Amino acid sequence: MNRIKNTYSIYLKFGKKLKIPVNPQEINIKYPGQSNDYDVLGLGQIVVPGKPGLKEVSWESFFPGSDSDPYVNSGIESPESYIKRIEKAMRSKQVGRLIISRSKLYDTNIACIISNFETTDKGGEPEDIYYSIELREYRNYSPEVISIITTMPEDETGNQQTETASETERPVETPVLRVGAAVTANGKYWSSSYGDKPFGTANNLNTAVTRIVEGNPYPVCIGSYGWVTADQLQITG
């Protein structure tokens, strides 16, 4: 049987990359905001915009017992294998990555945790396991560490006592735009580093830097999309 070409793929990467065997009918992605409301004398209620909240992604589908149907992606594993991997990621509190690849559209690529996972057995379909899953975006919250050096006062002989240092050997890394860096892109991307048409438009596009060419108007190539300026990118990893 000839398969219908599927240009939409969903992957979970918690250790080994796992391709979702049956694409869901719909995927729900929430982009919550963190604005605050205040009452101001003479103005009334105002809203102050805040930073974007954590994305939340959810869908419902099933793990098939066989790959005989045309809507099942190639290379599937048993339903038990998918369930065990997801349960292991939850038990061990793993931070993984969700990748949604959309043909000729933007991709979704975020670090995440599995916040909820449910399975259902349905009568008449003993080989298939239905499930629902919820994922939440993960952001690194490790605090920056600074070094404090204290100079001790002079002793009775007039000699300065030995300086003591209290510091933690942990470098604070600054994100650097480089080939391979994970980035979020916004704005137009062009077919060449000189700004040649055709072009597309990125809207919070999560991708990676594939090339950097110094001296051209659009020196950074992102994924297989096109070329942008550095100020269109936010480095995420």
C-alpha positions in Angstrom: 0.0 0.0 0.0 1.3 3.4 -1.0 1.6 5.8 1.9 0.2 9.4 1.8 3.1 11.8 2.0 3.1 13.4 5.4 4.9 16.8 5.6 4.0 17.5 9.2 6.0 15.8 11.9 6.1 15.9 15.7 9.1 14.8 17.8 9.7 14.5 21.5 13.4 14.4 22.5 14.0 13.1 26.1 17.3 11.4 25.5 16.5 9.6 22.2 14.4 11.4 19.7 10.8 10.0 19.5 8.6 10.6 16.5 4.9 10.7 17.3 3.4 7.8 15.3 0.0 9.3 14.5 -0.4 13.1 14.0 -3.3 14.5 16.1 -6.3 16.2 14.5 -5.2 19.4 16.2 -2.5 20.8 18.4 -3.2 23.5 21.0 -0.4 26.0 21.7 -1.0 28.7 24.4 1.1 31.9 24.4 0.2 33.3 27.9 1.1 36.9 28.8 2.1 38.2 32.1 0.6 41.7 32.1 -0.5 43.4 35.3 -3.5 45.6 36.0 -3.3 48.7 38.2 -5.7 51.4 39.4 -4.2 54.8 38.9 -5.7 58.0 40.5 -7.2 60.1 37.7 -6.8 57.5 35.1 -8.6 54.4 36.4 -7.5 50.9 35.4 -4.4 50.6 33.3 -2.5 47.6 32.1 1.3 47.2 32.1 2.7 44.6 29.7 5.1 42.0 31.0 7.3 39.4 29.5 5.7 36.4 27.7 4.7 33.5 29.9 5.7 29.9 29.4 4.2 28.3 26.3 1.9 25.3 26.8 1.3 22.7 24.2 -1.2 19.9 24.2 -2.8 17.3 21.9 -4.7 14.0 21.8 -3.9 11.1 19.6 -3.2 7.3 19.9 -0.4 4.8 19.8 -1.3 2.2 17.1 -0.6 -1.5 17.4 0.3 -1.8 13.7 1.5 0.4 10.9 -0.9 -1.0 8.3 -3.0 2.3 8.0 -1.8 5.0 5.7 -2.0 7.7 8.3 0.5 6.0 10.6 4.0 7.4 10.3 6.9 5.0 9.3 9.2 3.4 11.8 6.7 3.1 14.7 7.3 1.3 17.9 4.9 -0.6 20.2 2.4 1.4 22.3 4.2 0.1 25.4 7.5 1.5 24.3 6.1 5.1 23.9 4.3 4.9 27.3 7.4 3.7 29.1 9.6 6.4 27.6 7.2 9.2 28.6 6.7 7.8 32.1 10.5 7.6 32.5 10.9 11.2 31.5 8.3 12.2 34.0 9.7 10.1 36.9 13.3 11.3 36.3 12.1 15.0 35.9 13.8 15.2 32.5 13.9 18.4 30.5 13.5 17.6 26.9 12.6 19.2 23.6 9.4 19.4 21.5 9.9 19.8 17.8 7.0 20.4 15.4 8.1 20.4 11.8 5.7 22.1 9.4 6.4 21.9 5.7 6.7 25.4 4.1 5.8 27.0 7.4 7.5 28.0 10.6 8.7 25.2 13.0 8.2 25.0 16.8 11.3 24.0 18.8 11.2 24.5 22.5 12.8 23.1 25.7 10.0 21.5 27.7 8.8 19.2 30.5 5.9 16.8 30.4 3.3 18.3 32.8 0.5 15.8 32.2 0.0 12.4 30.4 -3.1 10.2 30.4 -3.9 7.0 28.5 -7.2 5.4 27.6 -8.1 1.8 26.5 -11.1 1.7 24.1 -13.3 -1.3 23.5 -13.1 -2.8 20.1 -9.6 -1.5 19.6 -7.5 -3.7 21.8 -4.2 -3.0 20.1 -4.3 0.8 20.2 -3.8 3.0 23.2 -5.3 6.5 23.2 -3.6 9.3 25.1 -3.5 13.0 25.9 -0.3 14.9 26.7 0.5 18.4 27.9 3.9 20.0 27.7 5.2 23.2 29.2 8.0 25.3 28.1 11.2 25.2 30.3 13.4 28.1 31.0 16.8 27.8 32.8 16.5 29.5 36.2 20.0 28.9 37.5 21.1 32.0 39.4 24.2 34.0 38.5 27.0 33.7 41.0 29.4 36.6 41.9 32.7 36.5 43.7 33.3 38.5 46.9 36.9 39.2 48.0 37.3 40.6 51.5 40.5 42.3 52.7 41.3 41.7 56.4 42.4 44.5 58.7 46.0 44.9 59.9 47.1 42.8 62.8 48.9 44.1 65.9 52.3 44.2 64.2 51.0 46.5 61.4 51.0 43.8 58.8 48.0 43.3 56.7 46.4 39.9 57.3 46.0 37.4 54.4 43.2 38.2 52.0 40.4 35.7 52.0 38.2 34.9 49.1 34.7 33.6 49.0 33.8 32.6 45.5 32.2 29.8 43.6 34.0 28.4 40.6 31.1 28.7 38.2 31.4 30.9 35.1 28.5 33.0 34.0 27.9 32.2 30.3 26.8 35.0 27.9 24.9 33.7 24.9 27.0 34.1 21.7 25.6 34.1 18.2 27.3 31.2 16.5 26.7 28.4 14.0 24.5 25.9 15.8 23.0 28.3 18.3 19.3 27.9 19.0 17.5 31.2 18.3 14.0 32.7 18.0 13.6 34.8 14.9 11.2 37.6 14.0 10.7 39.6 10.8 11.5 39.0 7.2 14.1 36.4 6.1 15.5 36.6 2.5 16.7 34.0 0.0 20.3 35.4 0.1 22.5 37.3 2.4 22.2 40.3 0.1 18.4 40.5 0.6 17.3 39.0 -2.7 13.7 37.9 -3.1 11.7 35.7 -2.5 11.3 36.3 1.3 9.3 34.9 4.1 8.2 36.2 7.5 9.2 34.7 10.9 6.9 35.1 13.8 8.6 33.7 17.0 10.3 31.1 14.8 12.3 28.7 16.9 15.2 27.4 14.8 19.1 27.3 14.7 21.9 29.3 13.0 23.3 27.3 10.0 25.7 29.9 8.5 27.2 33.3 9.3 28.7 35.6 6.5 30.4 38.7 7.7 30.0 42.0 5.8 26.7 41.3 4.0 23.4 43.1 4.7 21.8 39.9 6.1 24.7 37.9 7.4 22.9 35.1 9.4 21.3 32.1 7.9 18.6 30.3 10.0 17.7 26.7 9.4 16.6 26.2 5.8 14.5 29.4 5.8 16.8 32.2 4.8 19.0 35.1 5.8 18.4 37.7 8.5 20.2 40.4 10.6 21.6 39.6 14.0 19.1 42.0 15.7 16.2 39.9 14.5 17.4 37.0 16.6 17.1 36.1 20.3 19.6 33.5 21.4 17.9 30.7 23.4 20.6 28.1 23.6 
